[in-house]
């Protein structure tokens, strides 16, 4: 069950919907928030929609506010139990309050054309690995990106390389995600891989 609250602005249909997973904390590196701002700005400048967990704290709040300020749509999806704890962002274009985490993640995936993970904690990791698992099982064919800000995911990527060497993960499974440290190359690549580049002017706006 989903209750929709907050602002409902009359905005044009988005050119694409990007689901972003990221921390509800800002982290200790200013580059994390800087890149979250760049991601939101890019989504808004290119007529897109951010789909995210609906919080107003940390990187979540930064990417959502930056999307709104750049003219993009923001769909926030948050469980009832986290409305106060994560300070639900009530000025989202759409804010959906759902019963539990399972509904939240299913709704986020349903409304996404592509997925992107920024720095975050175990919740971000769990969401990334879930959509990655779903893709390798054929439950969806949506592109997945990993934004490796200032080497944050270097350790994870090295570990994943070791799982390939140990023959628990195939190299084809690693090819299902795109890892990059550049917003300006990774986001256009995800939109193109989703087959939506015809709708979006991918060159940077001046």
N, C-alpha and C positions, 0 to 999 in steps of 0.2 A: 504494500500500500504506500502511496506517495501523496503527500500534501505539498502543494506549491504555495510558497509565501514570498514576500519581498517584492521588489520592483519588477514590472513587466513592461519594458520599454518597447515601443513600436520600432523595431529595427529590421532592415532587410534580411532575407535569408542569407546565412553565411556561405562563403565559398567553400569552406571545409570546416570540419570539427576536429580539433586536436585534444586528446585526453592527456593531461599532464599529471604525473605522479611526482610529488616532492614533499619535503619536510614541513611539518607544522612548527618547526623551529628555524631560526635564521642561520644557525651554524656559527662558527667562529672565524670564518673567512669572508671578508666583504665581497669577494668575487662571486660567492654563491647568490647573494641578493642581487648583485649587478646583473648576473646572467638571467636570473628569474625575471628581472625587469625587462631585459632584452627580448626574452621569449614572449612575454605578454605584449610588448610593443610590436613585435613582428606579427603576431597573430592579428592584432587590431589593425595594423597598417595594411595588411593583405586581405582584409574583409572576412576574417575567420571567426570561429567560435572556440573558446576555451571550455572544455569539459573537465571539471576537477572536483575535489572532495568537499567544497563548500565552506572551508574554514577561512578565518581572517588573520590567522597567526602565521609567523615565519614566512618561508618561501611561498607557501600557499597563498597567503594574503597578498604578497608582492606581485606574483604573476597575475592574479585576478585583477587587482587594482590597475596594474599597468595595461592589461588588455582593455579594460573599460575606458581608461584615459586615452587610449589610442583609437577608440571608436569600434572596438570589437564587442561581440556578444560573450557573455559568461553564463554558463550553466553550472551551478553548484549543486551537489548531491550529498546530503549529510544525514546520518542516522539521528534519530531523536535524542539518543543518549549523549551525543557529542555536540549538540546545538550550543550548550553553554560552555562545555569544556574546550572546544576548539573555536569558540566565538564565531558562530555562523555569520558569514558575510551577507547581510540582508539587502545590500544594494546590488546583488547579482541581477543580471537580466532575468534569469529564472533561478529560483532556489527551491529545490525539492527536498523535503524532509521525509525520509523513509524509515522503516521499522528497524532495520539491522544492516550489518556490514555486507551481507550477501546481496541484499537488494541494491545497496549503494554501488558495489562493484559491477553487478550485472547491468545496471542502468547506465553507468559510465561507459562500459564497453559497448553497449547497444548504440549509444549516441556518438561514438567516436568513429572517425575515418582512419585515424592513426593514433599511436601511443608514443609518449615521450616521458622518460624518467630523468629527473634532475636529482641533485644530491638530496638525500633524505635518510631516514632511519629504517627500522625493520618493517614498518608499514609500507614504505616505498618499495623496499626490496620484494616484499610479498606480492605486491600488485604487479611489479615488473615480471617476476617469475611466473605468476599466474597467467598473464596474457601471452607470455613467451611459450609456456606449456600448452596453452590452448591452441596457439598457432601451429606448433609442431604436431599436434594431434589432429589438425584440420578443422577445428571448431570455428576458426576465422582465418582470413588471409590478409589482415590489415598490417601495414608496416609498423615496426617498433624501433624507436630510437633511444639511445643512451647518451645523455649529454655529460661527458666526462670533464667536469669543470675543474681546472687546476689539478688534474690527476686524481680527483676524488675516487674514481672507480678503477684506478690502476691495479690495486690489489685484487679486486673482484675479477677483473679481466684476466689477470695472471692465474688466479685460481681456476677460472673456467678453462683456460688453456691446459691446465694440468688435468682437468677432468676428461678432456679430449685424449690426452696422452694415456690416461688410465683406461680409456675405451668404455667409459660410462656415458659419454656425450659424443655425438658425431660432429664432424666439422660442418656438415650441412645444417645442423641445429644452431651452431654459432653464426652461420650466415643469415639466420632469420632476424638478427638484430643489427642495426647500424650504430656503431659507436663513434663519436666525434667530440671534439672540444670547441667546435665552431657553430654558433647559432645560425650564422648566415649561410652555411652550407648544409647543415643537417636538416633544418626545417623545410627548405625547398625540396630536398631529396625525399623527405617523408611524404610531402604533398604530391610530388610527382609519382612516387611509388604507389600512392593510393589512387592514381588515375585521375586526379583533379587539377592537374597543372593548367589545363585549358581554361579553367575558371579564375585563375589567380595570376596577377602580374608579379612574378617572382623576383624581378630585379629590385634592388633597394630604392626606396623612394627618397628623393632629394628634398 
